[in-house]
């Protein structure tokens, strides 16, 4: 009698991490305790110098779903995130921050919602913010439930409402993720990624609180601007960065490369042009600040 081969996993969960030994085990435990069992868990170790590698290797040794992917050098957070998605060989993909905890029904609930709406490209649950010691800080209203049929409506609603980018950690369709440019090595590229993704389909919220997002002294939101730049792209943190101009240009590039009807493309380009006009003071001040910084460097 022949044994029937098990079907291949449908989901890849990527955990990008750099020196995350403090919370990594709790994060991995929460992921391995999912009610949905058929997934691959990739731990993207960005050349950590603490106990991260030992923790990941221990989990990989005792659970065949876990794979420790150690990069030979620190690629930066953005490249680590993107690399994990590029490595996925499954229909569905999600990222999990190395200090967050997912409720057991996370994958199950998001999977059910994706099944019900083939036009959805990303599904995320409601979020509970917690502190360094697991104490709840309150639910966070993401405001990125985007069931609109028109890409332009989804795109501009996302840009209006997005703040902490928690929806990034939802479950999505790998093929749709890869149609985007994933995360670039500049500040706020997670915003650009989600905006670009919204051009390809709906982003939907599951009305269950299934993700605990941890806020602590070493989290990205607690870093200085210089530290954030170094975290995203090591060794290039002192480059002059025109945040507003870079985002505007990247959004325009997203619109021009997406397969959109002519009317939608015109509406999106016009809307982006209006954003420059409305925020012209911020755009102008950014140019002035960049010029001053370059002048200071040349004087030195």
N, C-alpha and C positions, 0 to 999 in steps of 0.2 A: 504494500500500500504506500503510495507516494504522499508526502506531506505538502499541503498547499502553502505556498510562500506568503508571508505576511505582506499586505499592501504597503507601499512606500509611504512615509509620513507626508502629511499635507501642509505642515506648518514648520517654519524655522523661526526660532526666537534668538535674536542676537543681543548679547550683553556686552556692550563696549565698556572697558574698564581700564583705569590707570591708577595704580596704588589705592585700590579700593578694599583692602583686607578687612576694614572695620565692619562693613555691612554686606560684603559679597555673599557669605554663607547664608544669611537670612534671605537675601534676594533669590539665590538659587533654590533654597528650600521651598519658597513660595511658588516658584515656577514648576518645580518637579512635583508639586502637590496638586497640579491642575486636574480637573475632572476629565478633560480631554488629554489622552495619553500619547497620541501619535504625532509627536513633534521632535525636532532636532534642536538642541540648545548649543549655540556657538558662543563661547566666552572669548571675546576679542581682547586679548591682553596686550596693551600698548607699551610693551617693554617695561612693565612695572618693576620697581626696585624694592617693594615690600613683600609681604607674604601672599600676594595675589596669585602668583603662579602655583604655589604649593596647594592653595585652596582649590583652584580650578582643576589641577591634576588629580587631587583626591576625589573630587566629585566625578571626574571622567572615568576614574578607575572603578568606581562602584556603580555607575549608571551608564549604560551604553548610549543613551540619548545625548549625553554631554560630550562636547569636544572642546578641548583647550587649544585656541589658536593664538600663539604668541608671536607678535611681530618682532623682528630683529632690532627695531628702533622705535622710538616714539613718533608715530605718524601724525599726531595731533588728533583731537577728538573727532573733527569732521571726517577726516580720511578713514578713521577707525569705523565710524558709523557706516560710511558708504561701502567700505570693504566687506563688512558683514552682509550687507544686502546683496552685493555682487556675488558673494559665495553661496547664497541660498539656492537650493535645487528643488524647492517646493513651490506649490501654487500660492501659498500665503506666507506672509512675513510680518514680524513685529520686532521693534527694539524694546529693550527693557533697561532702564538706568540701573547701574550696579548698586544703588543704595535704596531703590524702591521695593515695595512688596505688592505682589499681585494676589488678589483673592482667588480661591480655588475655581470659581466659575468664570474667571476673566476670559479665557480662550473660548469656552463653551458659549457664553453669551454673545461675544463678538462674532463668532462663527455663525450662530443662528441668524444674526442680523444681516450678515453678508449673504447668506443663502436666500433670505427673503427679498433682497433687493440687488439684482445683478448689476445695477448701475452704480452701486456703492464701491468706492475704491479704498476707503478707510473707515473703520468703525472703532470708536473709543468709548470707554465707560465714564461714568461720573468719577470725580477725583476727591479723595480726602487728603488734605495736607497734614503731615505729621512732623514732629521735631526729632532731634537727635536721639531721644530716648523713647521713641514710639508714641509720644503723647499727641493726641489729635489736636490740630490747630483750626479745624473747621473745613467744611466742604468748599471746593473752588468751582465757581461757575465759569465754565470754559467758553460758552457762547459760540461754539463752532459747529453746531448742528446745521448742516447745509443740504437740505433735501431739494433745493431748487433745481429746476430742469435746465436753466440757462447757465452756462459756464461763467458768464460775466457777473451774474447775480451771486454765485458762490464765491467767486474771486474777490469781489469788492466787499462782501460781507465778512469774509475771512480777514482781509486787511484792516477792516474797521474794528473787529472784535479781538483779534489775537493779542495775547499778552505773554503768558508763561509757556506756551507751546506744549501743553500737556497732551494734546491730541496726537502728537508725534509718536507717542508710545502705544497707540492703538494697533489693531490688527488690520492689515491691508493686503491687497492683491500684488504679489511680487512683480508681475508684468507691468502693472500701472506704475509702481515705484520706479522701475527701471526705464520707463519712458521719460521720466524727469532726469535732471542732472544730479539728483541726490543732493548731498550736503557739500557746499563749497567751504574752503578754508578761510572764511571771513565771518565777522560777527553777524548774527541774525540769519545765517544761511538756512536754519531750520524754518524760519518764517517764509523765505523764498521757496523752499522745497514744498511746504504745505500749500502755498498759493499756487504753485505750478501744478501740484497734484489735483487741486480743485478744478482745473481746466479739463481733466480727464474723467471726472465722475464725482459722485456725491460723497460727502464726508458726513457721517451720521453718529449721533450719540446714543449709547445704550443707557436707559434711565435706571441704572444700578450703580452703586458706589463700589467699584471693584479694583481700584488702584489707590495705593497709598504712596504719595510723593513726598519724599523726605527733604526737609529744609534744615540745613545745619551749617556750621562755620566753614566747612570745606566745600560746600556745594557751589555750583557755577554762579548762581545768583548772588552769592556772598562775596565773590571775588571782585577785585578792583578791575577797572577797564583794561589796564595793562596785563593783569593776570589772565583775564578772559581771552585776550588776543593770543597770549602765549599758549594757553590751554588748547585753543582751536588750531593753532598753527605754530608749533615750536620754532623758535629762532627768528621769527619774522614779526614779533610783537611790537617793534618800534617803527614799523612802516606807517607812513601817513595813510589813513584810511578814511575815505569819504563815505560814511555810512549811508546817508540818504541818497546820494548820487549812485552809489553801488547798488543799493536795493532797487532804485528806479530802473537802472539799466538792466539788472537781472530780471526784473518783472517783465520789462519790454521784450527781452530775449525769450522768456518763457512763452509769451503771447505769440511771438512771431514763429516759433518752432512748433507750436501745438497745431494739430489738425482741426481747425475751427472753421465754421461757416464765415463767409466774408462779412456778414452783418455783425456777428459776434466779435470778430477781430477788430473791426472798426470801432465798435463800442468800447472794447477794452483799451485800445490805443488812445482813444479820446479821453477815457476816464483817467488813464495814467498821466496824460498831459495836464488834465485839470488838477491832479494831485500836486504837480510841480508848482502850478500857479497858486493854489491855495496855501502851500507851505513854502512859498518863495523865500521868505525871510530865513527859515531854517536852512534851506539849500544855499542861500547866499552866505550866511554866517559860517557854514561849513567850509566853503571855499576860502573865506578870509582866514579862518583858523588854520587851515592847511597851508596857506601861503606864509603865515607867520611862523609856523613850525619849520617849514623848509628854509625860511630866511634865517632863523635861529641856528639851524644846523650848519648852514653854509658859513655863518659868522664864526661858529666854533671851530 
